Amino acid sequence: MLFSLPDSGLVIRSTVQKGLNKDGSSNAEEGTSLDLYMNSLDDLIEHINM
């Protein structure tokens, strides 16, 4: 679905239907979870250097 903003004329695209993941959950509601959790920048650097 495309629509334009009245003052700027900027065109915005949005989905009309909500897509679902294979397990039936909605990414739009739940978001994407992280694969890695780091407690500090040092932990991240150590992980990258592995």
Backbone bond lengths (Angstrom), bond angles and torsions (degrees), N, CA, C in turn:
res aa  C-N    CA-C-N  psi(-1)  N-CA   C-N-CA  omega(-1)  CA-C   N-CA-C  phi
1 M - - - 1.441 - - 1.528 107.83 -
2 L 1.297 116.22 129.26 1.459 122.05 176.77 1.520 109.67 -112.19
3 F 1.328 115.67 139.28 1.460 119.21 172.45 1.517 108.24 -148.24
4 S 1.315 116.71 155.45 1.464 119.68 -178.82 1.527 110.04 -112.46
5 L 1.317 114.30 145.36 1.462 120.05 178.26 1.518 108.87 -75.82
6 P 1.321 117.41 138.09 1.470 120.68 -171.33 1.533 114.98 -64.16
7 D 1.314 119.29 -41.00 1.468 119.96 -175.44 1.519 113.28 -82.34
8 S 1.340 116.93 -40.75 1.468 119.56 -175.45 1.519 113.07 -95.75
9 G 1.338 117.33 -21.94 1.451 120.77 -176.02 1.522 112.68 77.46
10 L 1.335 117.32 4.00 1.453 122.25 178.76 1.519 109.67 -62.25
11 V 1.340 116.18 131.47 1.462 121.15 -178.51 1.529 108.92 -91.95
12 I 1.319 115.51 129.88 1.466 122.82 -179.40 1.520 108.42 -114.94
13 R 1.352 115.75 139.53 1.456 120.04 175.99 1.523 108.12 -111.60
14 S 1.310 116.41 135.19 1.455 122.15 179.59 1.518 109.46 -141.06
15 T 1.323 116.12 148.94 1.454 118.76 176.52 1.520 109.70 -75.78
16 V 1.308 116.06 146.75 1.457 121.17 179.21 1.523 109.99 -88.02
17 Q 1.317 115.63 -34.44 1.454 120.70 -179.13 1.526 109.92 -111.40
18 K 1.309 115.78 152.92 1.460 120.17 177.86 1.521 108.41 -90.20
19 G 1.315 117.23 119.83 1.457 120.97 177.41 1.514 111.09 -78.71
20 L 1.316 115.85 150.67 1.452 120.97 -179.62 1.522 110.57 -118.86
21 N 1.322 115.73 150.66 1.460 121.95 173.97 1.528 109.05 -75.44
22 K 1.334 116.69 170.93 1.465 121.00 -179.13 1.519 112.71 -57.88
23 D 1.346 117.34 -32.14 1.460 120.32 -178.66 1.525 113.03 -86.69
24 G 1.328 117.53 3.68 1.457 121.80 177.72 1.516 114.50 92.12
25 S 1.322 117.77 -5.42 1.467 120.63 178.72 1.526 110.19 -80.46
26 S 1.312 115.83 161.38 1.458 121.82 -179.44 1.519 109.79 -107.01
27 N 1.325 117.55 122.06 1.456 120.97 178.06 1.522 110.68 -66.05
28 A 1.322 117.53 -30.16 1.464 121.07 179.92 1.526 110.71 -65.28
29 E 1.332 117.74 -31.25 1.465 121.35 -179.89 1.524 111.79 -89.40
30 E 1.321 116.84 -43.15 1.467 121.55 -174.32 1.523 112.86 -88.29
31 G 1.325 117.46 -27.92 1.452 120.50 -175.09 1.512 111.40 78.43
32 T 1.303 116.69 -177.60 1.455 122.24 179.75 1.514 108.59 -103.06
33 S 1.320 117.03 126.49 1.461 120.17 179.58 1.521 109.69 -81.39
34 L 1.304 115.23 153.93 1.452 121.03 -179.55 1.514 110.63 -77.62
35 D 1.321 116.83 146.97 1.459 121.79 174.94 1.528 110.74 -81.53
36 L 1.327 116.23 -32.54 1.460 122.10 -177.59 1.526 109.99 -127.42
37 Y 1.311 115.48 139.78 1.461 120.90 174.46 1.522 107.59 -118.11
38 M 1.310 116.84 124.13 1.455 121.47 -179.90 1.525 108.77 -116.03
39 N 1.326 115.50 137.78 1.464 120.56 -179.93 1.521 112.47 -85.47
40 S 1.328 115.80 -21.34 1.463 118.56 -178.01 1.525 109.61 -155.04
41 L 1.305 114.96 167.66 1.460 120.84 176.51 1.527 110.14 -64.66
42 D 1.329 116.99 -35.68 1.469 120.21 177.73 1.521 111.31 -62.14
43 D 1.324 117.34 -40.46 1.470 120.76 176.93 1.518 110.98 -62.10
44 L 1.325 116.90 -40.41 1.464 121.33 179.45 1.534 110.33 -64.81
45 I 1.313 116.66 -45.70 1.466 120.79 179.70 1.518 110.03 -62.51
46 E 1.327 117.72 -41.70 1.461 120.91 178.14 1.529 110.94 -62.05
47 H 1.333 117.04 -41.12 1.458 120.77 178.70 1.531 111.54 -64.65
48 I 1.315 117.02 -41.26 1.469 121.48 179.67 1.528 110.79 -64.42
49 N 1.308 116.82 -37.06 1.475 121.13 -176.56 1.524 112.87 -80.34
50 M 1.298 119.73 -4.16 1.478 121.78 -179.85 1.499 110.89 -64.76
